């Protein structure tokens, strides 16, 4: 066993060599409080512990340590036999956000053949926004595993490069996995509205409701006014969550012609949708919305009533 100058670190090294996995697990927790740079060495050993509970604990606290020192150990932990360890390592990798970690991550990505490992590396690369990740992410858009494709979409969305738009649009409209389509629809918001707006209108008719939600949100974020008619139609969607986001975006777009459709949602059985509708009417602050806001003053839900009072103040100020 290596000898450490710091007595506390030496004690923890001894506990991590114990035959009792519970002692080793508690020692991992104490490592976080040691404050010694060499503690990372012991953490790396803990990530390779034969007991999964120790490895789990090590992966959970790993974000307290320097990313450059532990990136390789976390990459190795992505291939752990224990699912909890793999998930904790993937989460820790995504939290590194240290530019120094990009090079080992990219090297590991090129060597990876396991979908979970590949997805975890892409998730970690996303926040780094390293331009070198663009090529590998584009390649991963064609991966057989949908989780890998979702993470590749996220990388490209965060890079915000216009040349990636065609590939993202293809995923948003044509991918077989609804979560990939949803992620791609959300990733398009860095483009100009005219570039992706027409496709978002098409995606508002996607067969999966969560994809339709993302399209409704993106139209609002892009301030795509040509999307108002499609959003009005979406206020009649069978899923109230889609109706809610359509109403939100109509409010952001200050769509006066949509007030009757928004007003109809202010009577919906779902209180969240009623709140969204009254909030949108207050944001638009047009006289046509007053009857709906007045009616909401007596709503059964106190949050709706509170929002109605706010919306009424907006209407009075506009008048």
N, C-alpha and C positions, 0 to 999 in steps of 0.2 A: 504494500500500500504506500502511495506517495506521502511524503511528509510535508506538512504545511506550517508556515511560520505562525499563522494565526491560530491560537488555541481553540477557538470556537469552530473554525473550519476543520481542524484536525479531529475534533470530537464528532462532527457531522460525517467526516470521511469514515470514521470507525463505525458509526451507526449505519451508514449505507453499505458497509461490508457485513452487517449482521445477518445471521441466519433467519431472523424473524422478519417477514415482509412488512408487518405492521410498523416495526421500528424503522425500517427503511422508508416507508411511506411518510411517516411523521418527520423524518429527517429531511425529506424533500421540501416539506412545508417550511422547515426552519432555514433552509438554504436561502429562501427569499429574503429573510430578515438579516442575513449575515452581512450584506453590503460589500463583500469582498469580490474583486474581479475574478479570482480563481474559482469562485463558486460555480461558474459556468461549466468548468471541467467536470465537477461532480454532477451537475444537472445532466450533462450529456451521458454520463455513466448511468444515471437513473433512467434515462430514456431507453436504455438497453437492458434494464433490469429483467430478470426471468419472470417476475411476477407482474401480471397485467395491471393490478391495482396501483403498483408503484409507478409503472410507466404512464398510467392515466394521470396520476397526480403530477408527474413531471411535465407532461404535455400541457396540463392546465395552467401551470405557473410559469411556463417558459417565456411568456411575453414580458416578464419582469427583467429579462436578461438581454444582453447585447445581441442584436440580430445577426451580425456578421459571424459571431462565434458559434451560434447554435443552428444556423440555417441547414448545414449538412446533416446534423442529427435529426432535425425535424423532417427533412426529406426522406431520411431512412425510416422514420417512424410512420410515414405515409403507407409503407408496405407492411406495417405490423399485423400480426395475426388477429389482434383484438380490435373489434370495430370501434369501441370507445376511444382507444388510443389513436386509431387512424383519424377519427373525426376531430379529436382534440388537437392533433398535430396539424390537420388541415386548417382548423380555426386559428391556431397560433401562427401558422405561416401567413395567413391572410392579414394578420394584425402586425406583421413585422414593419412594413412601411419604411424600410431602410434601403436606400439606393444600393448599398453595398451588397445586398442580398440578391440583386438582379442577376449578376453573372453566374453564381452557382445554380440559381433557379432555372435560368435558360439552359445551362448545360444539362441539368437533370431532365428538363422537358424534352430535349432532343434524344435522350437515352431512354425515356419512359415508354413502356408498352402497356402498363396497367391503367385502365380508364380512371379509376379512383385517384391514382397518383397524378396522372396527367391533369385531371380536373382540379386537384388541390394546388398544383403548381400554378396553373392559370389563375386561380383565385388569388394566390399570393402576388402574382405579377400585376394584377389589375391595378391595385392601388399605387404601384410604383410608377406607372405610366412611362415605362422605359420604351423608347421607339423601337428597340431591337425586338420587342415582343410582337410587333405587328405581323411579321412574316409567319412565325409559328402559329399565331392565333388564326390567321386566315386559313392556314392548312388544317387546323383543328375544326374549322367550320364544317368540314366534310367527314368528320369522325363518325364512326358507327354508333358511339355512345352519346345519348342526348345530353347527359350531364356535362360531358366535355364540350359539346357544342354550345351549351348555355354559358359556360365559363368563358369560352372563346368570344362569344358575343359581348360579354361584359368587358373583356379586355379591349376590344375594338371600340366599344362605346366610350370608354374612358380615354382612349387615345385621341378621339375626336378628329380623325383625319377624313377629309372629304373623299379621298380615293377609296375608302372602305365602305362608302354608302351603298354601292350596288350589291356588295356581298351581304350587308346587313339587311337590305331590302328584300333580297332573295330569301333569307332566313325568316324574315317577318311574315312573308306571304306564303312561302312554300314549304317550310320545314314540316316534317311529319309529327313532331312533338309540340304540343301546345305551349309548354313552358319555354321552349326555344323561341317560338313565335312571339310569346308575350315579352320575353327579355329583349328580343330584337326590336319590337315595336317601341319599347321604352328607350332603347339605345339611340333611336333615330332623332332625338330631340336636339342634337347639336347642329343639325342641318338647317338650311333655309326652308321656311314653310312650304314654298312652292315646289321644292325638290321632292319632298316626301309626303306632303299633305294629301295628294290624290290617292296614294297607296294607303295611308292611314284611314281614309274614308272606306276603302275596300275592306280593310281589316276590321272595321266596325261591324262587318257582317260575318266575321269569323265564327265557326261552329262552336268554339269554346268561349265561355263567358269571361274568363279571366283575360283572355287575349283582347276581347272587346273592351274590357275595362282599361287596359293599357293604351289602346288606341284612342279612347275618349280622353284620357289624361294627357296624352302626347299632343293631341290637337289643341287643347287648351294651353299647354306650355308653349307651343309654337305660335300661338295667336293666329291660327289659321282660320280666317273668317269665312273662307269658302266651305269650311266644314260645318257651318251652323246647321244647314238643312239635315245633314246626316246625324248630327248630335240631337236635333229635335226628334228625329225618328227613334233615336236610341233611348229617349225618355220613355218609350213604350216597351223597352226590352223586358223579357220575361224575368230577368234577374234584377232585383232592386239595386244590387251593387253597381250594375252597369248604368242604371238610371241615375243613381247618385253621382257618379263621376261625369256623366253627360251633363247633368245639371250644373255641377261645379264648373265645368269648362264653359258652358254657356254664360255663366256669370262672369268668368274671367274675360270672355269675349264681349261683354256688355251687349249681348244680343237682344235688342228690344223686340224684334219679331218673334222671339222664342218665349216671351213672357206667358202666353196662354199655356204652353206646354210645361213650363216651369211651375206655373200656378197649379196645374193639375196635379203635379207631384207634391204640392204642399198639403194635399189631402190624403196622401198615401198612408196605408196602415203602418208602414215602417217609420219610426220616429227619426232615424238617421237621415232618411230621404227627405222627410219634411224639413229637418234642420238645413239640409243642403239647399233645398228649394228657397226657403226664406232667406238664407244667407245670400244666394244668388240674386234674389229680387232686391235685397238691400244694396248689393254691389252695383247692380244696374241702376237703381234709384230712379226709375221712370214711373210716372203717375199711373200707368196701366197696371202696375204691380200692387198698387195700394189696396185694392179689395182683398187680395189674397193675404197680404200682411195683416190687415185688420182682422180677418177671420182667425189668423194664427195667434192673435193676442189672447184668445180663449182656449188655446190648444191644451189637451190633457197633459202634455209633457212640459215640465217647467223649463227645460233647456230650449224648447221651441218657443215658448212664451218670451223667454229672455232674449232670444235672437230676434223675435218679432219686434220687441221694443227697440233694439238696435237698428233694425231695418227701417222702422218707422222714423227714427231720427234722421236717417239718411234721406228718406223720402221728403221729410219736412225741410231739410237743409237744401235739397235740390229744388224744391218748390219755391 
